[in-house]
Structure formats: structure tokens, C-alpha cells
């Protein structure tokens, strides 16, 4: 079994921002949005004017899609890297989407002003970055209004270095070097489903389930029970 190897929590390098801005994450972004739609379909409709929070929003790929999907919602994208948020704000302005982008760490969010206001909490490829993973679950509890839904999609750690290399060759054979490096580092820093289940039980998020998705993802979703 491959042990987890930590990676930097924030993406602040110019080369990283440029590479992620140019990369095509369309299929993964669509998978996240479809997962959110399925979650709402199996629970209940959002309130008329919901608060939707995208944690670790990066350059806004998912956030912009959420604003289009929920035009009546207040959309808030949160990330700790201002360079990523600058790009996200530019994209939102070009698409004439009203989105609030906040430069905050999860620790900031945990002590911020959005407590018990969110009706939908989303993150995409955030968990594996965290050196203190229970922060994501504490923030989820902190933000959740009654009836809140959560959808967290992330990589899952392969069983061996050989499996990691196979995934890299399969999914990013000709990607820029910075993306290949980050993908490999992210896989090594990701969690296994049982590790996430243990964390959820520890903090009492019993309404969330953990499901493996295809060959490299896991999805944590459900109702945030208070």
C-alpha cells in the first residue's frame, strides 16, 4: 500500500496558474456538475435564493458552471490563492456572471461570517491538498444551513507507485510537464475511501457517503446533518 505524501496546499506559481488556465478540464468539470444535479434530484430542490459555496474554487471552472446552473443563487467561490482568483474574476466578468470570490484559507472560512448559511457546499480536487484534512469537514459543518447538501469530488490514492505511473500515462500522456508533475503529486497526496469514511465518522458527518468513481476519483456527498 502506498503511503500518503503531502503536497503544497496552495497553487500560487505563475506557471501553475497559466497551465491550469489553459488546460482542458471539461470532462471532470462536467462530472462534478452532473454529480451535484444528481444529489439535488435525490434529496430536494434548493431554496428559491440559495447560497452555494465552492471551496477551493481555483480559476473558477466549477464556480462559473454553478452560476449558470443556479441563476437565482448567491454564488461564492473561495480559494487561498489570489492568482487563481484573479483569473476567476476575469472569467466571471467576461461571462457577465455575478459571483463573489473570496481569498481565504479554510481556517479563515472556519472563523468567517458565512456560518450556517450555505444550502449547497461543493469542492472539486481540494481534499488532497490539505495537510489537515478534517478542516474540510469542519468547514462543511460550519457553513451548512439546515438541509444543506454537500458534494466533494477528489482524487483517490492508487495502491502503488506503478499504478500511479499507469494513471499518469493513461490520462496525461502529452500534457505540459507542470500538469504531469502536479497530477502525480496529487495522486500521491490523495486519500483512500476508508480514510475519508473514518474522518467523517470522527466529526459526525453521518449523512455523507463515500463512493469510488472510475479509476481515480472518490465522491463524498449527501446531507450535512447537524
C-alpha positions in Angstrom: 0.0 0.0 0.0 1.4 3.4 -1.0 1.7 5.9 1.9 0.3 9.4 1.5 2.8 12.1 0.5 1.9 15.7 1.2 2.0 18.4 -1.4 1.7 22.2 -1.1 -1.7 23.3 0.0 -1.9 26.3 -2.4 -1.1 26.7 -6.1 0.5 30.1 -6.4 3.2 29.7 -9.0 2.7 31.7 -12.3 3.5 28.5 -14.3 0.8 26.6 -12.4 -1.8 29.3 -12.9 -1.1 29.6 -16.6 -1.1 25.8 -17.1 -4.3 25.3 -15.3 -5.9 28.2 -17.1 -5.0 26.7 -20.5 -5.8 23.0 -19.6 -9.0 21.3 -20.7 -10.7 20.0 -17.5 -14.1 20.0 -19.2 -14.9 16.3 -18.7 -14.1 16.4 -15.0 -15.9 19.7 -14.5 -19.0 18.2 -16.2 -18.8 15.2 -14.0 -18.8 17.3 -10.9 -21.8 19.4 -12.1 -23.7 16.2 -13.0 -23.0 14.8 -9.6 -24.4 17.9 -8.0 -27.5 17.7 -10.1 -28.0 14.0 -9.1 -27.5 14.9 -5.5 -30.2 17.5 -5.6 -32.5 15.2 -7.5 -32.3 12.5 -4.8 -32.7 15.0 -1.9 -34.9 18.0 -2.6 -34.9 21.3 -4.6 -32.7 24.1 -3.3 -34.5 27.1 -1.7 -35.6 29.9 -4.0 -32.5 32.0 -3.3 -29.8 29.6 -2.1 -26.3 30.2 -1.0 -23.9 28.0 -3.0 -20.3 27.8 -1.8 -17.4 26.4 -4.0 -14.5 25.7 -1.7 -11.0 25.7 -3.3 -12.5 27.2 -6.5 -9.2 27.9 -8.2 -9.7 29.7 -11.5 -13.5 29.3 -11.3 -14.1 26.4 -13.6 -16.8 24.9 -11.5 -18.0 28.2 -9.9 -18.9 29.6 -13.3 -20.9 26.5 -14.2 -22.7 26.7 -10.9 -23.7 30.3 -11.5 -25.2 29.3 -14.9 -26.9 26.2 -13.3 -28.4 28.2 -10.4 -29.1 31.7 -11.8 -31.2 32.7 -8.7 -28.4 31.6 -6.3 -25.8 33.7 -4.5 -22.6 32.0 -5.6 -19.4 32.3 -3.5 -16.1 30.9 -4.7 -13.3 30.6 -2.1 -9.6 30.0 -2.6 -6.4 30.8 -0.8 -4.5 31.7 -3.9 -5.1 35.2 -5.2 -3.5 34.5 -8.5 -6.2 31.9 -9.2 -9.0 34.1 -8.1 -7.8 37.0 -10.3 -8.3 34.7 -13.3 -11.7 33.5 -11.9 -12.9 37.1 -11.6 -11.8 37.9 -15.2 -13.8 34.9 -16.5 -16.9 35.8 -14.5 -16.8 39.4 -15.8 -16.4 38.2 -19.4 -19.5 35.9 -19.0 -21.4 38.6 -17.1 -21.9 36.3 -14.1 -22.4 37.8 -10.6 -20.1 35.7 -8.3 -18.4 36.7 -5.1 -14.8 35.4 -5.0 -13.1 35.4 -1.6 -9.4 34.9 -0.9 -9.5 32.8 2.2 -8.0 29.7 3.6 -10.2 27.1 5.2 -9.0 28.3 8.6 -10.3 31.8 7.6 -13.7 30.3 6.5 -14.0 28.4 9.7 -13.9 31.8 11.6 -15.8 33.8 9.0 -19.2 35.2 8.6 -20.9 32.6 6.5 -21.7 30.2 9.4 -24.9 28.2 8.9 -25.9 30.0 5.7 -24.9 27.6 2.9 -27.5 25.5 1.1 -25.0 23.7 -1.1 -21.3 23.2 -0.5 -19.0 21.9 -3.2 -15.4 21.2 -3.7 -13.5 19.7 -6.6 -9.9 18.4 -6.1 -9.5 20.2 -2.8 -9.2 17.5 -0.2 -5.9 16.0 -1.4 -4.2 19.4 -1.0 -4.9 19.6 2.7 -2.3 18.8 5.4 -5.1 18.9 8.0 -8.0 17.1 6.1 -10.5 17.3 8.9 -10.6 21.1 8.2 -12.8 20.4 5.1 -15.3 18.5 7.2 -15.3 21.1 10.0 -15.8 23.9 7.4 -18.6 21.9 5.8 -20.3 21.7 9.2 -19.6 25.4 10.0 -21.1 26.6 6.7 -24.2 24.3 6.5 -27.7 25.8 6.9 -30.4 23.3 7.9 -31.0 20.9 5.0 -27.6 21.7 3.4 -26.2 19.4 0.7 -22.5 18.7 0.2 -20.7 17.4 -2.8 -16.9 16.9 -2.6 -15.2 15.2 -5.5 -11.5 14.4 -5.3 -8.8 12.1 -6.5 -8.1 8.8 -4.6 -4.7 7.4 -3.9 -3.5 4.5 -6.0 -2.3 1.4 -4.3 1.3 1.6 -5.7 3.8 3.8 -7.5 3.4 1.5 -10.5 -0.4 2.2 -10.6 0.3 5.9 -10.2 2.5 5.8 -13.2 -0.1 3.9 -15.2 -2.7 6.6 -14.5 -0.3 9.3 -15.5 0.4 7.7 -18.8 -3.2 6.9 -19.4 -4.7 10.3 -18.6 -1.9 12.9 -19.2 0.4 11.4 -21.8 1.1 14.7 -23.6 0.3 17.3 -21.0 2.7 20.1 -20.0 5.3 19.0 -17.5 3.9 21.1 -14.8 0.5 19.4 -15.1 2.1 15.9 -15.2 4.1 16.7 -12.1 1.1 18.1 -10.2 -1.1 15.2 -11.2 1.4 12.7 -9.9 1.9 14.6 -6.7 -1.9 15.0 -6.2 -2.4 11.2 -6.7 0.2 10.5 -4.0 -1.4 13.1 -1.7 -4.9 11.8 -2.1 -6.9 9.7 0.3 -8.3 6.2 0.2 -12.1 5.8 0.7 -11.7 4.2 4.1 -9.6 7.0 5.3 -12.3 9.5 4.4 -15.0 7.4 6.0 -13.0 7.3 9.2 -12.7 11.2 9.2 -16.4 11.6 8.5 -17.3 9.3 11.4 -14.9 11.2 13.7 -16.6 14.5 13.1 -20.1 13.1 13.0 -21.0 13.7 9.3 -23.1 10.6 9.1 -25.3 11.9 6.3 -22.4 11.8 3.8 -21.4 8.8 1.9 -18.1 7.9 0.1 -18.3 6.3 -3.4 -15.4 5.4 -5.7 -15.7 6.8 -9.2 -14.0 5.4 -12.2 -10.2 4.6 -11.9 -9.1 7.6 -9.9 -11.8 9.6 -8.1 -13.9 9.4 -5.0 -17.1 11.4 -4.2 -18.3 12.4 -0.8 -21.9 13.6 -0.9 -25.2 13.8 0.9 -26.9 15.9 3.6 -25.0 17.7 6.2 -26.7 16.6 9.4 -26.3 19.0 12.4 
